[in-house]
Amino acid sequence: MITFTGVSLIYPNSLHTVLEDLTFSVDEGELILVTGSTGIGKSSLLRLINGLVPHHTGGILAGDISVNGISTRTVKPGGLAHLVGIVGQNPLQGFVTDTVEEELAFGMEALNLSPEIMRKRVEETLDLLSLAPLRNRNISTLSGGEQQRVAIGSALVMHPKVLVLDEPTSALDPIAAEEVLSILHRLVHDLALTIVIAEHKLERVIQFADRILHIQSDGSTSIGLPQKILETSDLAPPIVHLARALKMPEIALTVREMRRMTEPLRSSIIKKTRSTTESKTAKPILQTHGIKVNYGQNRVLNNVSADFYPGEIVAIMGRNGAGKSTLLKTLVGITSPDAGKVQVLERNPFELVGRDRTSLIGFIPQEPSDLLYEQSVAQECQSADKDNGVLEGTTFSLLTQLVPGISPITHPRDLSEGQRLSLAVSVVLSAQPMVLILDEPTRGLDYSAKASLISIIRQICQKENRLVIIATHDVELVGEVATRTIFLSEGEIVADGPTVEVLLSSPAFAPQIAKIMAPAPWLTVKDVLQGIAKSP
């Protein structure tokens, strides 16, 4: 179905090839997972499949790519629209209409399909992706996860033979992600749909992949069965790291397989309840009292009250549309509550301006590009240094800690999603705010970049005694770094406590290690190794 023959790609002004002499083929009805570090070229590889690269992006392409026998050299992306559906990293950039139903119908209108066919396909897709309750909603009012499902639906409704998805679960909660991936897996098996996915949250996808294509730092690639690639890959989910740490004879791809393999170990370990009680003697940095926020007739936040303390890393979790982003925007003074109040060190965040604001509250939204306005990475970092009153080079130093190798002359809009996020994080962090608030901070980040982010967050809280609040669907991040977790449902707090207690009480939001080692109260590989060492 898809054939790459001797493909090499280099962009203008780049010193290195993105891909080097890549040759492989994808059969009909196969699901391929593309992996690689942040900014390595995964998105470029996906866009080669429908000709967006190089027809729209520029660049020098050697070799040939064919899809269903059609060479992308001879046909522009529009000529492959009936054959290849593509969902980008940022769904908002691909929407062209106002409402969900109109967006689903738009592509079919462009292909001049009959109204009867369009109506039938729209209804099928609404049901398939649980979008029926949102059909008349304005896309701009949807949560990031809901927008991502609409983008996937807009591609599926065209009935393509090939579906290409770039980070399709990055904004989805664990339940929605599993539902979407299960649907895609069923389409592969039942309709012989060919799917190519690039994804950083490998723990969600590896069990569905037929093969993994791993892009190395030098542009070379390796392709093979998931177990084979993951044996040596430095980019691996927690389940693989656990198998390596326990020196298991083989690598499991699912929680069920790993539980069977670790059964003798689990039965020999004395399960001790991990102490989670902490007394808070410090004064809260941030307080909320009875916050209520309405969007029109919809109550988004309902009577939310919580105190946040210095040295805490607080995770805000919940299903897509639960009110997480609205809560964060209310905390930083972007969204004004209809009732209740917010205080940061006894000050109203809505009254803070200039350096008073940036030194007190740092906020990174779901769309990091909102914070970037200069013409190059170097200019962006220099402006941040100047605005934040720090030594020249401070912001760029933070950026290289998160994602090494970014060229200072690159335009921020030319960065990958993960690189752009890292730049925004660096700009905000250089101001050294007392409160750092991040909305989905691991979108587009590989495991290495995520580890760097975790290290920086821990330093901020443990050494500098500041407060970090994170809204995320990344349960592995929460299990690794959060000291406290608040769970939102329909705008209300339904759980608030130590992370280990909140995550272990929710099977859907528990990390992989917690599911494998249950009922032992362990969330990470480090917890498992420490627990085994303490066992007699």
C-alpha positions as a printed Julia matrix, in Angstrom:
536×3 Matrix{Float64}:
   0.0     0.0    0.0
   2.84    2.42   0.89
   6.36    2.09  -0.5
   9.43    4.2    0.34
  12.39    3.63  -1.99
  15.76    5.21  -1.15
  14.11    8.26   0.42
  16.33   11.04   1.79
  15.06   14.46   2.83
  16.77   17.73   3.75
  15.19   21.13   4.4
  16.61   24.5    3.22
  19.25   25.96   5.58
  19.52   22.63   7.39
  22.91   21.05   8.02
  21.61   17.5    8.41
  19.25   15.24   6.51
  15.93   14.51   8.22
  15.77   11.03   6.7
  18.62    9.1    5.12
  18.16    6.41   2.41
  14.88    5.1    3.85
  13.47    2.02   2.15
  10.48    0.09   3.47
   6.93   -0.9    2.56
   3.64   -1.02   4.44
   1.09   -3.66   3.53
  -2.64   -3.1    3.31
  -4.29   -3.48   6.72
  -1.1    -2.86   8.71
  -0.65   -0.48  11.65
   2.83    1.07  11.79
   4.06    3.05  14.8
   6.71    5.71  14.08
   8.98    6.56  17.02
  11.93    8.87  17.57
  13.06   11.72  19.77
  11.43   15.17  19.75
  12.11   17.02  16.47
  13.79   14.04  14.82
  11.56   14.01  11.71
   8.49   11.88  12.52
   6.06   14.53  11.29
   8.1    14.98   8.1
   7.93   11.25   7.4
   4.15   11.27   7.84
   3.73   14.27   5.53
   5.78   12.55   2.85
   3.02    9.96   2.59
   0.48   12.4    1.16
   2.96   14.77  -0.49
   2.7    17.72   1.91
   6.46   17.32   2.03
   7.98   18.66  -0.17
   5.09   20.11  -2.26
   3.97   22.55   0.46
   6.92   22.71   2.85
   9.84   22.8    0.43
  12.97   20.76   0.86
  15.07   18.46  -1.32
  13.68   14.94  -1.69
  15.61   12.01  -3.12
  14.03    8.66  -3.84
  10.36    7.88  -4.36
   7.19    7.38  -2.28
   4.17    5.65  -3.74
   0.73    5.14  -2.2
  -1.51    2.52  -3.77
   0.71    2.67  -6.85
   0.59    6.49  -7.18
   3.87    8.38  -6.83
   3.66   11.45  -4.58
   6.14   13.16  -6.92
   3.57   13.34  -9.7
   0.46   14.07  -7.61
  -0.04   16.95  -5.19
  -1.73   16.4   -1.78
  -5.16   17.35  -3.14
  -4.93   14.53  -5.66
  -4.49   12.03  -2.81
  -7.29   13.38  -0.59
  -9.58   10.46  -1.48
  -6.84    7.98  -0.65
  -4.92    9.4    2.35
  -6.46   10.97   5.45
  -4.09   12.91   7.72
  -4.51   14.25  11.25
  -1.85   16.72  12.37
  -0.36   17.4   15.79
  -2.44   20.52  16.25
  -6.08   19.94  15.24
  -6.97   23.65  15.39
  -4.67   24.36  12.44
  -6.69   22.03  10.23
 -10.25   23.16  10.98
 -12.03   25.27   8.37
 -15.64   25.47   9.63
 -17.37   26.53  12.85
 -19.32   23.52  14.12
 -18.5    19.84  14.55
 -21.06   18.58  12.03
 -20.0    21.1    9.39
 -16.34   20.12   9.87
 -17.15   16.44   9.34
 -19.04   17.24   6.15
 -16.55   19.72   4.67
 -14.13   17.25   3.09
 -16.95   15.28   1.45
 -18.4    18.5    0.04
 -15.02   19.25  -1.54
 -15.16   15.82  -3.25
 -18.74   16.53  -4.42
 -20.31   13.5   -2.71
 -24.1    13.24  -2.67
 -26.02   14.57   0.37
 -27.33   11.05   1.11
 -23.81    9.59   1.37
 -22.6    12.57   3.38
 -25.43   12.29   5.91
 -24.88    8.58   6.39
 -21.11    8.93   6.89
 -21.49   11.86   9.3
 -23.88    9.87  11.49
 -21.59    6.82  11.43
 -18.58    8.92  12.47
 -20.47   10.75  15.22
 -21.39    7.4   16.74
 -17.97    5.83  16.14
 -16.08    8.53  18.06
 -18.81    9.4   20.62
 -19.2    12.86  19.09
 -23.02   12.89  18.82
 -23.52   15.12  21.89
 -21.1    17.65  20.36
 -22.51   17.74  16.81
 -23.86   21.31  17.04
 -21.1    22.7   19.26
 -18.8    25.43  18.02
 -15.33   23.91  17.6
 -13.71   26.84  19.42
 -15.64   25.92  22.6
 -14.41   22.31  22.67
 -11.62   21.05  24.9
  -8.31   20.06  23.3
  -9.2    16.38  23.53
 -12.63   16.9   21.98
 -11.04   18.84  19.13
  -8.64   15.97  18.56
 -11.52   13.51  18.21
 -13.22   15.83  15.72
 -10.01   15.98  13.67
  -9.79   12.18  13.62
 -13.45   12.01  12.62
 -12.88   14.48   9.78
 -10.27   12.13   8.34
 -12.23    8.91   8.9
 -15.42   10.26   7.34
 -13.65   10.37   3.97
 -13.22    6.56   4.05
  -9.52    6.73   3.14
  -7.46    3.62   2.43
  -4.55    5.1    4.39
  -4.86    7.05   7.64
  -1.87    9.03   8.93
  -1.98   10.35  12.5
   0.53   12.61  14.25
   0.29   12.35  18.05
  -3.41   11.35  17.95
  -3.74   10.7   21.69
  -1.66   13.61  23.03
  -4.69   15.6   24.24
  -6.94   12.63  25.08
  -7.61   11.3   28.55
  -6.65    7.62  29.06
 -10.19    6.34  28.52
 -10.79    8.37  25.34
  -7.33    7.42  24.03
  -8.02    3.72  24.53
 -11.41    4.06  22.83
  -9.94    5.86  19.8
  -7.04    3.41  19.42
  -9.41    0.45  19.78
 -11.58    1.91  17.02
  -8.56    2.37  14.76
  -7.39   -1.17  15.55
 -10.82   -2.52  14.64
 -10.8    -0.6   11.34
  -7.41   -2.14  10.53
  -8.73   -5.65  11.14
 -12.26   -5.31   9.78
 -11.79   -2.92   6.85
  -8.09   -3.45   6.03
  -7.4     0.25   6.68
  -3.67    1.02   6.61
  -2.6     3.27   9.51
   0.67    5.06  10.24
   0.91    6.67  13.7
   3.61    8.85  15.23
   3.27    8.88  19.02
   5.38    9.67  22.08
   3.09    7.98  24.63
   4.21    4.51  23.56
   2.52    2.85  26.55
  -0.81    3.6   24.86
   0.01    2.37  21.37
   2.55   -0.48  21.33
  -0.02   -3.21  21.96
  -1.84   -2.21  18.74
   1.22   -1.86  16.46
   2.17   -4.52  13.93
   5.63   -2.98  13.43
   7.65   -0.04  14.75
   9.69    2.29  12.56
  12.31    3.99  14.73
  14.12    7.1   13.44
  17.65    7.49  14.79
  19.39   10.77  15.55
  21.49   10.54  12.35
  18.43   10.15  10.11
  18.84    6.4    9.67
  15.92    4.14  10.55
  15.21    0.67  11.82
  11.94   -1.2   11.36
  10.73   -4.43  12.91
   8.39   -6.1   15.38
   7.67   -4.04  18.54
   9.45   -6.5   20.86
  12.57   -6.44  18.67
  12.8    -2.65  18.38
  12.02   -2.04  22.06
  14.71   -4.46  23.24
  17.39   -1.84  22.6
  15.53    1.45  22.06
  16.18    4.23  24.58
  12.64    5.43  23.86
  10.53    2.87  25.69
   7.42    2.9   27.9
   7.52    2.06  31.64
   6.5    -1.56  31.03
   9.66   -2.12  28.98
  11.89   -0.39  31.52
  10.37   -2.59  34.24
  11.13   -5.74  32.22
  14.72   -4.57  31.77
  15.11   -3.64  35.45
  13.79   -7.04  36.57
  15.94   -8.8   33.94
  12.9   -10.54  32.44
  13.64  -13.07  29.66
  11.36  -11.21  27.23
   9.52   -7.93  26.87
   5.76   -7.77  27.38
   3.66   -5.24  25.46
   0.52   -5.32  27.63
  -0.24   -5.05  31.34
  -1.92   -8.46  31.21
   1.2   -10.16  29.8
   3.47   -8.43  32.31
   1.28   -9.38  35.27
   1.54  -13.02  34.25
   5.31  -12.75  33.93
   5.73  -11.03  37.32
   3.24  -13.19  39.26
   5.96  -15.15  41.17
   7.68  -11.89  42.11
   4.48  -10.2   43.26
   3.4   -13.16  45.39
   6.77  -13.2   47.19
   6.74   -9.52  48.13
   5.19   -8.28  51.34
   2.87   -5.45  50.41
   3.29   -2.49  52.71
   1.05    0.51  52.48
   3.05    3.53  51.52
   2.77    6.38  53.99
   1.13    9.35  52.31
   0.11   11.55  55.22
   1.78   14.95  55.22
   1.09   17.79  57.6
   1.03   21.21  55.97
   2.44   23.88  58.27
   3.28   26.48  55.62
   0.92   29.19  54.5
  -0.83   28.56  51.15
   0.65   30.33  48.13
  -2.54   30.06  46.1
  -6.12   29.75  47.33
  -9.46   29.3   45.6
 -12.83   29.73  47.31
 -16.13   28.63  45.74
 -15.12   29.29  42.11
 -17.95   29.06  39.6
 -17.46   29.63  35.86
 -20.18   29.54  33.22
 -19.8    29.47  29.43
 -23.22   30.62  28.31
 -25.71   28.17  29.79
 -23.04   25.6   30.65
 -21.58   25.43  34.16
 -17.89   24.6   33.59
 -16.61   24.96  37.16
 -18.89   24.49  40.14
 -17.88   25.58  43.63
 -14.19   24.7   43.34
 -12.25   25.34  46.54
  -8.64   24.31  47.2
  -5.46   25.55  48.85
  -2.04   25.1   47.24
   1.2    25.12  49.25
   4.88   25.88  48.54
   6.9    22.83  47.55
   3.88   21.02  46.09
   3.61   19.55  42.61
  -0.13   19.32  42.04
  -1.63   17.41  39.11
  -5.11   18.34  37.86
  -6.69   15.35  36.12
 -10.05   14.38  34.67
 -11.82   13.44  31.46
 -11.74   15.67  28.37
 -14.04   18.61  28.99
 -13.99   18.23  32.8
 -12.88   21.86  33.28
  -9.11   21.49  33.79
  -7.99   24.22  31.37
 -10.71   26.58  32.59
  -9.53   26.08  36.18
  -5.94   26.91  35.19
  -7.01   30.03  33.29
  -9.0    31.12  36.33
  -6.01   30.56  38.63
  -3.75   32.77  36.49
  -6.3    35.54  35.97
  -7.26   34.96  32.34
 -10.83   33.76  32.94
 -12.87   35.75  35.44
 -15.04   33.55  37.7
 -18.78   34.22  37.88
 -18.59   33.56  41.62
 -15.88   32.92  44.21
 -12.35   34.29  44.36
  -8.73   33.42  43.66
  -5.75   34.71  45.64
  -2.03   34.35  44.93
  -0.04   35.38  48.02
  -3.19   37.27  49.04
  -3.24   39.18  45.75
  -5.87   39.05  43.03
  -4.27   37.56  39.85
  -6.64   39.63  37.68
  -4.96   42.82  38.94
  -1.36   41.73  38.29
   0.52   43.26  35.33
   4.05   43.32  33.91
   6.91   42.02  36.05
   4.54   41.7   39.02
   2.69   39.01  37.08
   5.61   37.17  35.49
   7.56   36.96  38.75
   4.54   35.65  40.62
   2.73   33.44  38.06
   4.12   31.62  35.05
   1.54   30.04  32.71
   2.08   27.78  29.71
  -1.2    27.18  27.81
  -2.14   24.17  25.69
  -1.08   26.13  22.62
   2.49   27.27  23.41
   2.7    29.34  20.21
   0.54   31.94  21.97
   3.64   32.92  23.99
   6.03   33.15  21.01
   6.24   36.23  18.78
   9.86   36.71  17.63
  11.38   35.65  14.31
  13.92   33.14  15.63
  14.66   30.97  18.66
  17.64   33.21  19.55
  15.51   36.37  19.45
  12.82   34.67  21.51
  15.35   33.7   24.2
  17.01   37.14  24.16
  13.64   38.89  24.57
  12.76   36.58  27.48
  16.11   37.3   29.16
  15.52   41.05  28.82
  11.85   40.99  29.86
  12.52   38.75  32.84
  15.59   40.65  34.0
  17.97   37.68  33.96
  21.48   37.12  32.61
  21.8    36.82  28.84
  21.74   33.17  27.79
  19.6    31.98  30.72
  16.53   31.1   28.61
  18.55   29.34  25.9
  20.4    27.35  28.56
  17.06   26.12  29.93
  15.97   25.2   26.4
  19.08   23.1   25.75
  18.45   21.24  29.03
  15.0    20.26  27.8
  15.71   19.64  24.1
  19.36   19.79  22.99
  20.29   20.6   19.42
  17.77   23.28  18.47
  19.33   25.8   16.06
  19.14   29.4   17.36
  18.32   30.72  13.88
  15.22   28.54  13.46
  11.85   30.32  13.34
   9.64   29.18  16.27
   6.87   28.22  13.82
   9.27   25.81  12.09
   9.91   23.86  15.29
   8.16   20.6   16.05
   5.3    20.67  18.55
   7.54   19.37  21.33
  10.37   21.81  20.55
   7.94   24.73  20.48
   6.52   23.66  23.85
  10.05   23.41  25.3
  10.83   26.93  24.07
   7.66   28.29  25.71
   8.52   26.46  28.95
  12.02   27.98  28.91
  10.66   31.5   28.31
   8.31   31.22  31.3
  10.8    29.43  33.59
  13.5    32.05  33.11
  11.33   34.53  35.04
  11.52   32.2   38.07
   7.84   32.59  38.99
   6.66   31.6   42.48
   3.78   29.65  40.88
   4.29   27.7   37.65
   1.14   26.46  35.91
   1.33   24.15  32.89
  -1.49   22.9   30.67
  -0.6    19.56  29.02
   3.16   20.14  29.28
   4.25   16.82  27.73
   2.47   17.09  24.37
   5.07   16.3   21.71
   7.83   15.47  24.22
   9.77   12.21  24.05
  10.75   10.32  27.2
  14.13   12.05  27.39
  12.66   15.55  27.16
   9.97   14.57  29.65
  12.66   13.38  32.09
  14.42   16.75  31.74
  11.15   18.57  32.41
  10.55   16.41  35.5
  14.04   17.2   36.77
  13.47   20.95  36.37
  10.05   20.78  38.07
  11.49   18.86  41.01
  14.29   21.39  41.39
  11.8    24.26  41.4
   9.73   22.64  44.15
  12.27   20.86  46.33
  15.18   23.32  46.23
  13.38   26.58  45.62
  10.14   25.79  47.49
   7.86   27.05  44.77
   4.5    25.71  43.6
   3.87   23.82  40.34
   0.37   22.97  39.05
   0.0    20.69  36.03
  -3.16   19.84  34.1
  -2.45   16.65  32.18
  -3.7    13.33  30.83
  -0.2    11.87  31.1
  -0.67    9.45  34.0
   2.98    8.38  33.8
   4.09   11.98  34.35
   1.72   12.31  37.31
   2.94    9.07  38.88
   6.54   10.17  38.44
   6.45   13.75  39.68
   3.18   14.83  41.35
   2.98   14.96  45.15
  -0.75   15.63  45.12
  -3.53   14.98  42.62
  -6.89   16.69  42.19
  -9.48   14.92  40.05
 -12.16   17.0   38.32
 -15.46   15.72  36.95
 -18.02   18.01  35.33
 -16.42   21.03  36.92
 -16.32   19.7   40.48
 -13.5    18.28  42.61
 -14.26   14.6   43.23
 -10.87   13.6   44.64
  -8.04   15.56  46.25
  -5.16   13.84  48.0
  -1.7    12.26  47.77
  -1.01   11.08  44.24
  -0.5     7.43  45.19
  -3.94    7.27  46.83
  -5.82    9.05  44.05
  -4.2     7.12  41.18
  -4.44    3.69  42.8
  -8.16    4.22  43.43
  -8.79    4.86  39.71
  -8.01    1.9   37.41
  -8.52    4.04  34.29
  -6.02    6.71  35.39
  -3.47    4.44  37.1
   0.05    4.27  35.55
   1.25    1.08  33.88
   3.47    0.06  36.81
   0.59    0.47  39.29
  -1.6    -1.84  37.19
   1.15   -4.44  36.84
   2.22   -4.51  40.5
  -1.2    -4.03  42.16
  -2.07   -4.21  45.0
   1.42   -2.98  45.98
   1.33    0.87  46.21
   3.98    1.48  43.53
   3.67    3.93  40.65
   7.11    3.87  39.0
   9.94    1.46  38.2
  11.98    3.19  40.91
   9.22    2.41  43.45
   9.29   -1.28  42.45
  13.05   -1.6   42.81
  13.02    0.17  46.18
  10.14   -2.01  47.35
  11.93   -5.2   46.33
  15.11   -4.06  48.09
  13.21   -3.51  51.33
  11.46   -6.89  51.15
  13.02   -9.67  53.29
